[in-house]
Amino acid sequence: MKLIILAAVIGACAAGALPGYVAPQYRGYYERPRAALERNAAIIRSVSDVNEQGYHFAYDTENGIQAEETGREANGIQAAGGYSYTGDDGQLYSVRYTADSNGFQAQGAHLPTAPPVPEAIAKALQENARDEANGIFDDGSYHAGKYDSGVFAARTYAPPRLVAPFRKPYYF
């Protein structure tokens, strides 16, 4: 009994020493180092032009943010442009992009790129393209005719019949 009381007292003391839980909405707000500079940045240049052929806008701010975009309506909106800004690490980041029926495609030295396609996958894609060119389409579903020898062997296989073993009656 004394051991249980001692464990409860030690547990209560340990719990009192822990910092209390603070809900996320009440925690201190982290502000990036450049946030105050960006929040109060004045616009140095602003250009906006919209006409029948399309649109163009550009702006520069005093903290080094620059953006520009040109677009037109052709099978949806086709746009091209770019922006640049100075990151928290002091490095200048620039992004050029196009947005059209192929989606949004951004290019920048700091953006990650896809890894190369593994050789086995590239080979499988080439085989699929070759098969489709020859009229062979594989939708990934099972078709019995694709596996002639294995299917035939599986259909002719007769599993052994399970028979309960013979038990001798118990004699007392």
N, C-alpha and C positions, 0 to 999 in steps of 0.2 A: 504494500500500500504506500509505504514511504517512497518507494522508487517511482510510482506513478505520479505522486504529487511533485516530486523533484523534477521529473521529466516535463510536467505541465508548466512549472515555474520557469524552467530553462527555455521551453518553447515560447512562452509569453514574452520573456526578455529578448529572445532572438527576433521575434516578430516586431517588437517595439523598435528595434534598432534598424529595421529595414525602411527604406524610403517608401512613402505611401504612393499608391497608384494615382496618377493624375490623368484624367481623360484627355484625349488629343486636342479637343477644342480649348482646353484651359492651359495647355503647355505654352512655353515661351515660343514666339515666332522667330524662325531663323530667316534672316535676310541676307541675300547674297551681297558681296562686297560692293558691286557696281550698281545695286538696285536704286540707291538714292540718286546717283548720277543719271541713270536712265529715266527715272520717274520725272525728273525736272528738265529733261533735255528739250531744247527748243528746236523747231523745224527750221532748217536753213533754206532748203529749196523744196518746192512742191509743184509738180507738173501733173495735170490731169487733162486728157483730151479724149472725148468720145464722139465718134461720127459714124456714118453708114458703113465704112470699111472695118471698123473695129474700135479698139480703145488702146490707150497708152497712159501709164502713170509712172511717176518716179518721185522719190523724195530722198533728202539727206537730213540728218539730224546733227546737232553739235557734238554728240558723243560718238560719232563715227558710224552710225547705222545708215546704210544705203540700201535702197530697194528700187527695182525697176521691173515693169512687166508690160508686154505688148500682146494683144490678143485680137482674134477675129472670130466671127461665127461662120463655121463651115463644118457641117456634120457634127454639130455640137460646138463647143468652144475650144479653139486651139490657142494656147497661150505659151509664151516663152518669156523668160525673165531671169532675175537673180536677185540675191541680197547678200549683204556682208555686214558683219558686226564684230566687235572686239569682245572676246570671251572673258570670263573672270580670271583666267590665267594670263591675260594680256596678249594673247595670240589673235590675229585677224582670221576670222572664218568666213569663207566665201562659198556660196552655193549658186550654181546655174541650173535651170530646170526648164523642162518642156512639159506641157500637159495637153493631151489630145486624146484621140480614140484609143491610143495605146496605154493610157493612164498617165500618172504623174511620175516623171523620171528625173531625179535629181542627181547632180554630179558635184562633187567637192572632194578636196584632198583629205578631209577629215572624216568623210562618210565611209562606213564599212562597205566592203564589196563581198559578193557571194564567193564561196570557195569554188575551186575548179570541180567539174563534174567527174566523178570517179570513172575509171576506164571501163569497168563492168557495166555501169549504167549507160555510158555513151554507146557501148557495143549493143546493149539491149534496145536502146532507142533506134539505132541504125537498123537492127533486125526488124523491129516493129514497122518502121517506115518502108522497108523493103517488102515485108509481107503485105502491108496495105496497098502498095503499088501493084502487087500481084493479085489483089482481090481477096486476100485473107484478112479477115477482121476478127480479132480476139477481144471480146468485151469483158473477159475475166470470169464469165460464168462457166459452169460445168456442162460439157457436152460429151455424151458417151462415145461418140464416134472418134473423138480425138485420141483416145487411148485404146487402140484396137487390141493389141496382144494382152495388155494388163487387164483390160475389162473382160475379155473373153475368159482369161484364166480365173478371174475373180467370180464370174458368173457360173462357171462350171465347178467351182470348188464347193464341196459339200462338207459342212462342218460336222464333226463327229457328234453322234447322238449322245446326250447325257442320260445315263441310266443310273438310277439310285443303286448304290451297292447293296448286295444281298447281305442281310444281317441275320445271324442266327438268333433264335429266340433265347432269352435267358431262362435258365432253369434254376430254381432255388432248391 
